[in-house]
């Protein structure tokens, strides 16, 4: 019976990976290591039981354990391979973001070389590392709650101004919000809405930079797919057709189940993307 449960457990990481794309490689590694330990424990128990006059272990049972261990090893190797590929994709994405920042700064008339290296994808909204040294004492729960309430109130205030179509003021409020709450829960959305305000005010270049900041810092945020879409269309409006097509083509790859895919396809057709 325990062997059946173990075999069922072996399939769980694969099924879960297909059903939940948010599962991390660290979770998979942990599950594989746990199953591997259980296989070894089960093998030891069976051999010990046989040595003490227990039921004889068939060769078929041991062969099945060997197969399970081999599959666990294959999963371990596959996990490491995926980790390497994901790292490469993240590096490539960071390079593309760096290229776009360079081009946008150049279009703005600034010094592209002063932009610096691109931060890792998702770096803007990432939580601090657990191993990083603490520079201050964590805020009490009540203080954190008050900050969250203040953050929501400031965000709602900026949204209200945007809804009133005072685009320039709204853009300024969202800029202040992002500076005040650089790693806040709503900061990715604030950059997106800053882009919306700037676009409505006729500042296409500023909007493109805001969308880029929203997407690159919060690639899994509420507005990530829309930010990438709007970044692509803004690049098209700026005459950067090749960059626009490349950016828009990534919407269906990174966010295949979002409404932004159809909009990106339409935008690519208008731009004549190959």
C-alpha positions as CSV (number, residue, x, y, z in Angstrom):
1,X,0.0,0.0,0.0
2,X,2.8,2.4,0.9
3,X,4.4,1.7,-2.5
4,X,1.2,2.7,-4.2
5,X,1.1,5.9,-2.3
6,X,4.7,6.6,-3.1
7,X,4.1,6.0,-6.9
8,X,1.1,8.3,-6.8
9,X,3.3,10.9,-5.0
10,X,5.9,10.6,-7.7
11,X,3.4,11.8,-10.3
12,X,2.3,14.8,-8.3
13,X,5.1,17.2,-9.2
14,X,4.5,16.6,-12.9
15,X,0.7,17.1,-12.7
16,X,1.1,20.1,-10.4
17,X,3.6,21.6,-12.8
18,X,1.1,21.4,-15.6
19,X,-1.8,22.8,-13.6
20,X,0.1,25.5,-11.7
21,X,2.7,27.5,-13.5
22,X,3.5,29.4,-10.4
23,X,5.2,26.4,-8.8
24,X,8.8,27.1,-8.4
25,X,11.8,24.9,-9.2
26,X,12.7,25.1,-5.5
27,X,9.3,23.5,-4.7
28,X,10.0,20.7,-7.3
29,X,13.5,20.1,-5.9
30,X,12.1,19.8,-2.4
31,X,9.4,17.3,-3.5
32,X,11.9,15.2,-5.4
33,X,14.3,15.1,-2.5
34,X,11.5,14.1,-0.2
35,X,10.4,11.3,-2.5
36,X,13.9,10.1,-2.9
37,X,14.4,9.9,0.9
38,X,11.1,8.0,1.2
39,X,12.2,5.5,-1.5
40,X,15.4,4.8,0.3
41,X,13.6,4.5,3.6
42,X,11.1,2.0,2.1
43,X,13.9,-0.1,0.6
44,X,15.7,-0.3,4.0
45,X,12.4,-1.3,5.8
46,X,11.7,-4.0,3.2
47,X,15.2,-5.5,3.4
48,X,15.2,-5.3,7.2
49,X,11.8,-7.0,7.3
50,X,12.9,-9.8,5.1
51,X,16.1,-10.3,7.2
52,X,13.9,-10.7,10.3
53,X,11.8,-13.5,8.9
54,X,9.2,-11.2,7.4
55,X,7.5,-11.8,4.0
56,X,10.0,-12.4,1.2
57,X,10.6,-9.5,-1.2
58,X,10.0,-10.3,-4.8
59,X,12.5,-9.3,-7.5
60,X,9.7,-7.4,-9.2
61,X,9.1,-5.2,-6.1
62,X,12.8,-4.3,-6.0
63,X,12.8,-3.6,-9.7
64,X,9.9,-1.2,-9.3
65,X,11.9,0.6,-6.6
66,X,14.8,0.8,-8.9
67,X,12.6,2.3,-11.6
68,X,11.2,4.9,-9.2
69,X,14.7,5.9,-8.1
70,X,15.8,6.2,-11.8
71,X,12.8,8.4,-12.5
72,X,13.6,10.6,-9.5
73,X,17.1,11.0,-10.8
74,X,15.8,11.9,-14.2
75,X,13.5,14.5,-12.6
76,X,16.4,15.9,-10.6
77,X,18.5,16.3,-13.8
78,X,15.5,17.8,-15.6
79,X,15.0,20.3,-12.8
80,X,18.6,21.4,-13.0
81,X,18.3,21.8,-16.8
82,X,15.2,23.9,-16.5
83,X,16.9,26.0,-13.8
84,X,19.7,26.7,-16.3
85,X,17.3,27.5,-19.1
86,X,15.2,29.8,-16.9
87,X,18.4,31.7,-15.9
88,X,19.3,32.1,-19.5
89,X,15.9,33.4,-20.4
90,X,16.0,35.9,-17.5
91,X,19.4,37.1,-18.7
92,X,18.2,37.5,-22.3
93,X,15.1,39.3,-21.1
94,X,17.3,41.7,-19.0
95,X,19.5,42.3,-22.0
96,X,16.4,43.2,-24.1
97,X,15.2,45.5,-21.4
98,X,18.6,47.1,-21.3
99,X,18.5,47.6,-25.1
100,X,15.0,49.2,-24.9
101,X,16.1,51.5,-22.1
102,X,19.1,52.5,-24.1
103,X,16.9,53.3,-27.2
104,X,14.3,55.2,-25.2
105,X,17.0,57.3,-23.5
106,X,18.6,58.0,-26.8
107,X,15.2,59.1,-28.3
108,X,14.7,61.4,-25.3
109,X,18.0,63.1,-26.1
110,X,19.8,61.9,-23.0
111,X,23.1,60.1,-22.6
112,X,22.3,56.3,-23.2
113,X,25.6,55.3,-21.5
114,X,24.5,56.8,-18.3
115,X,21.5,54.4,-18.1
116,X,23.7,51.6,-16.5
117,X,23.1,47.9,-16.6
118,X,19.6,46.6,-16.6
119,X,18.3,45.2,-13.4
120,X,17.3,41.5,-13.3
121,X,13.8,40.9,-14.7
122,X,11.4,41.4,-11.8
123,X,14.0,43.1,-9.7
124,X,11.8,46.2,-9.1
125,X,9.2,44.3,-7.2
126,X,11.2,41.5,-5.8
127,X,11.3,40.9,-2.1
128,X,14.6,41.3,-0.3
129,X,16.7,38.1,0.0
130,X,16.2,36.2,3.2
131,X,20.0,36.0,3.5
132,X,20.5,39.7,3.1
133,X,21.7,41.6,6.2
134,X,18.9,43.5,8.0
135,X,19.6,47.2,8.1
136,X,16.7,48.0,10.4
137,X,14.3,46.5,12.8
138,X,11.1,45.2,11.1
139,X,8.2,47.6,11.6
140,X,5.4,46.5,14.1
141,X,2.3,45.0,12.6
142,X,0.3,48.1,13.3
143,X,2.8,50.3,11.6
144,X,2.8,48.0,8.5
145,X,-1.0,48.1,8.4
146,X,-1.0,51.9,8.6
147,X,1.5,52.0,5.8
148,X,-0.7,49.7,3.7
149,X,-3.7,51.9,4.3
150,X,-1.7,55.0,3.4
151,X,-0.4,53.3,0.2
152,X,-3.9,52.4,-0.9
153,X,-5.2,55.9,-0.1
154,X,-2.4,57.5,-2.1
155,X,-3.0,55.1,-5.0
156,X,-6.8,55.8,-5.0
157,X,-6.2,59.5,-5.0
158,X,-4.0,59.3,-8.1
159,X,-6.5,57.1,-9.8
160,X,-9.3,59.5,-9.0
161,X,-7.3,62.4,-10.6
162,X,-6.6,60.2,-13.7
163,X,-10.4,59.4,-13.9
164,X,-11.0,63.2,-13.9
165,X,-8.8,63.4,-17.0
166,X,-6.2,65.7,-15.3
167,X,-3.5,63.6,-16.9
168,X,-0.5,65.7,-16.1
169,X,-1.3,65.9,-12.4
170,X,-2.1,62.2,-12.3
171,X,1.2,61.4,-13.9
172,X,3.0,63.4,-11.2
173,X,1.0,61.7,-8.4
174,X,1.9,58.3,-9.7
175,X,5.5,59.3,-10.0
176,X,5.5,60.4,-6.3
177,X,3.7,57.2,-5.4
178,X,6.4,55.0,-7.0
179,X,9.1,57.0,-5.2
180,X,7.3,56.8,-1.9
181,X,6.5,53.0,-2.2
182,X,9.3,51.7,-4.4
183,X,8.5,48.0,-3.5
184,X,4.9,48.4,-2.7
185,X,2.1,46.0,-3.7
186,X,0.6,48.6,-6.0
187,X,3.8,50.1,-7.5
188,X,3.8,48.1,-10.6
189,X,0.2,49.3,-11.3
190,X,1.3,52.8,-10.5
191,X,3.9,52.8,-13.2
192,X,1.3,51.4,-15.7
193,X,-1.2,54.1,-14.9
194,X,1.6,56.7,-15.1
195,X,2.1,55.4,-18.6
196,X,-1.6,55.8,-19.3
197,X,-1.6,59.4,-18.0
198,X,1.5,60.3,-20.0
199,X,0.1,58.7,-23.2
200,X,-3.2,60.6,-22.8
201,X,-1.2,63.8,-22.3
202,X,0.7,63.2,-25.5
203,X,4.0,62.2,-24.0
204,X,4.4,58.9,-25.9
205,X,8.1,58.5,-25.0
206,X,7.5,59.1,-21.3
207,X,4.6,56.6,-21.5
208,X,6.9,54.0,-23.1
209,X,9.4,54.4,-20.3
210,X,6.7,54.0,-17.7
211,X,5.3,50.9,-19.3
212,X,8.8,49.4,-19.5
213,X,9.4,50.1,-15.8
214,X,6.1,48.5,-14.9
215,X,6.7,45.4,-17.0
216,X,10.4,44.9,-16.2
217,X,9.9,45.4,-12.4
218,X,6.7,43.4,-12.0
219,X,6.5,40.8,-14.8
220,X,3.9,38.9,-12.8
221,X,1.9,41.9,-11.7
222,X,-1.7,42.7,-12.3
223,X,-0.8,44.9,-15.3
224,X,2.2,43.0,-16.7
225,X,0.6,41.8,-19.9
226,X,-1.0,45.2,-20.6
227,X,2.3,47.0,-19.8
228,X,4.2,44.8,-22.3
229,X,1.4,45.4,-24.9
230,X,1.4,49.2,-24.4
231,X,5.2,49.3,-24.5
232,X,5.1,47.6,-27.9
233,X,2.4,49.9,-29.3
234,X,4.2,53.0,-27.9
235,X,7.4,51.9,-29.6
236,X,5.4,51.6,-32.8
237,X,4.1,55.1,-32.4
238,X,7.6,56.3,-31.9
239,X,8.7,54.8,-35.2
240,X,10.7,52.0,-33.6
241,X,8.9,49.3,-35.7
242,X,11.5,46.5,-35.2
243,X,11.5,46.9,-31.5
244,X,7.8,47.2,-31.4
245,X,7.3,44.0,-33.4
246,X,9.7,42.1,-31.2
247,X,8.1,43.4,-28.0
248,X,4.5,42.6,-29.2
249,X,5.5,39.1,-30.3
250,X,6.4,38.3,-26.7
251,X,2.9,39.0,-25.4
252,X,1.5,35.7,-26.6
253,X,4.6,33.8,-25.4
254,X,4.7,35.2,-21.9
255,X,1.0,35.8,-21.3
256,X,-0.9,33.4,-23.6
257,X,-4.1,33.3,-21.7
258,X,-4.7,37.1,-21.5
259,X,-6.9,39.5,-23.6
260,X,-3.6,41.3,-24.4
261,X,-2.7,38.6,-26.9
262,X,-5.5,39.5,-29.4
263,X,-4.7,43.2,-29.1
264,X,-1.0,42.5,-29.7
265,X,-1.8,40.5,-32.8
266,X,-3.9,43.3,-34.1
267,X,-1.2,45.8,-33.4
268,X,1.4,43.7,-35.2
269,X,-0.8,43.4,-38.2
270,X,-1.1,47.2,-38.3
271,X,2.7,47.6,-38.1
272,X,3.2,45.0,-40.8
273,X,5.3,42.7,-38.5
274,X,6.5,39.5,-40.1
